[in-house]
Amino acid sequence: MGYRLLADGAMVVHFAFLAYVVLGGYLAWRWPRTIWLHLACAAWGLASVTLRLECPLTHAEHWARVRAGERGLPPSGFIDHYIEGVIYPQAYAGALQALAALAVAVSWGVLAARLIRTRRAGKSAPRVNP
């Protein structure tokens, strides 16, 4: 039971990570300092897709499932097992990756514009000394 729980936990964390990669830039609108964490996560996401790096969460889930007596993840990995062909047809994988990248770029662009606007407003606003 412990390995099964560990495998399920890795799966949940993996889904949360993927959601954060796509949507985390929007959280930075409210909490701008979180952009650094999002940059790191987005860089890992991009590298894992383009360089075909094995995700440690995929490895952990596979390892735990095998030890729990279950069938592990297929060699194609987490996304192919849980998302492609399940949530959307595999033929749309490239389009959805591009859409996710666009969502990240929009979130970063709006954040940059907000930060620039805030800094400009702060410099031009008169300072009040108590």
C-alpha positions as CSV (number, residue, x, y, z in Angstrom):
1,M,0.0,0.0,0.0
2,G,2.9,2.4,0.7
3,Y,4.3,2.2,-2.8
4,R,0.9,2.6,-4.3
5,L,0.3,5.8,-2.3
6,L,3.8,7.0,-3.3
7,A,3.0,6.3,-7.0
8,D,-0.4,8.1,-6.8
9,G,1.3,11.0,-5.0
10,A,3.9,11.3,-7.7
11,M,1.1,11.3,-10.3
12,V,-0.8,14.1,-8.5
13,V,2.3,16.2,-8.1
14,H,3.1,15.7,-11.8
15,F,-0.4,16.9,-12.8
16,A,0.0,19.9,-10.5
17,F,3.5,20.6,-11.9
18,L,2.1,20.6,-15.5
19,A,-0.7,22.9,-14.5
20,Y,1.8,25.2,-12.9
21,V,4.1,25.2,-15.9
22,V,1.1,26.4,-18.1
23,L,-0.6,28.7,-15.6
24,G,2.1,29.8,-13.1
25,G,2.9,32.9,-14.9
26,Y,-0.6,34.1,-14.2
27,L,-0.1,33.6,-10.5
28,A,2.9,35.9,-10.8
29,W,0.5,38.7,-11.7
30,R,-0.6,38.6,-8.1
31,W,2.7,37.5,-6.6
32,P,5.4,38.8,-8.9
33,R,8.3,37.2,-6.9
34,T,7.0,33.7,-7.9
35,I,8.1,34.4,-11.5
36,W,11.5,33.0,-10.7
37,L,10.0,29.6,-9.7
38,H,7.9,29.7,-12.8
39,L,10.8,30.5,-15.0
40,A,12.7,27.4,-13.6
41,C,9.7,25.2,-14.0
42,A,8.9,26.4,-17.5
43,A,12.6,25.9,-18.5
44,W,12.5,22.3,-17.2
45,G,9.2,21.7,-19.1
46,L,10.7,23.1,-22.3
47,A,13.9,21.1,-21.9
48,S,12.1,17.9,-21.1
49,V,9.9,18.3,-24.3
50,T,12.6,19.4,-26.7
51,L,15.5,17.4,-25.3
52,R,13.4,14.3,-24.4
53,L,14.7,14.4,-20.8
54,E,13.2,11.8,-18.4
55,C,11.2,13.6,-15.7
56,P,12.1,12.5,-12.2
57,L,8.4,12.4,-11.3
58,T,7.8,10.0,-14.1
59,H,10.7,7.8,-13.0
60,A,9.5,8.0,-9.3
61,E,5.9,7.0,-10.3
62,H,7.1,4.1,-12.5
63,W,9.5,2.9,-9.8
64,A,6.7,3.0,-7.1
65,R,4.1,1.3,-9.3
66,V,6.4,-1.6,-10.1
67,R,7.2,-2.1,-6.4
68,A,3.5,-2.0,-5.6
69,G,3.0,-4.9,-8.0
70,E,1.4,-2.8,-10.7
71,R,2.3,-2.2,-14.3
72,G,4.7,0.8,-14.5
73,L,4.4,3.6,-16.8
74,P,5.1,2.9,-20.5
75,P,8.5,4.0,-21.9
76,S,6.7,6.9,-23.7
77,G,6.1,8.5,-20.3
78,F,3.6,10.3,-18.2
79,I,2.1,12.6,-20.8
80,D,1.6,9.8,-23.3
81,H,0.0,7.6,-20.6
82,Y,-2.3,10.0,-18.9
83,I,-2.9,12.9,-21.3
84,E,-2.3,12.2,-25.0
85,G,-5.0,10.0,-26.4
86,V,-7.0,10.3,-23.1
87,I,-7.7,14.0,-22.8
88,Y,-6.9,15.0,-26.4
89,P,-6.1,13.0,-29.5
90,Q,-2.4,12.4,-30.1
91,A,-2.6,14.2,-33.4
92,Y,-3.1,17.5,-31.6
93,A,0.0,17.2,-29.3
94,G,2.1,19.7,-31.2
95,A,-0.8,22.2,-31.4
96,L,-1.5,21.9,-27.6
97,Q,2.2,22.3,-26.8
98,A,2.2,25.5,-28.9
99,L,-0.9,26.7,-27.1
100,A,0.7,26.0,-23.7
101,A,3.8,27.9,-24.8
102,L,1.6,30.8,-26.0
103,A,-0.2,30.8,-22.6
104,V,3.1,31.1,-20.8
105,A,4.4,33.8,-23.2
106,V,1.2,35.9,-22.7
107,S,1.4,35.6,-18.9
108,W,5.1,36.7,-19.0
109,G,4.3,39.5,-21.4
110,V,1.5,40.9,-19.3
111,L,3.6,40.6,-16.2
112,A,6.5,42.5,-17.8
113,A,4.1,45.2,-19.0
114,R,2.7,45.6,-15.5
115,L,6.1,45.7,-13.9
116,I,7.3,48.3,-16.4
117,R,4.1,50.4,-15.9
118,T,4.5,50.1,-12.1
119,R,8.1,51.2,-12.1
120,R,7.4,54.1,-14.4
121,A,4.5,55.3,-12.2
122,G,6.7,55.0,-9.2
123,K,9.5,57.1,-10.7
124,S,7.2,59.8,-12.0
125,A,5.0,60.1,-8.9
126,P,6.0,62.8,-6.4
127,R,7.6,61.6,-3.2
128,V,6.1,62.6,0.0
129,N,8.4,62.9,3.0
130,P,6.9,62.7,6.4
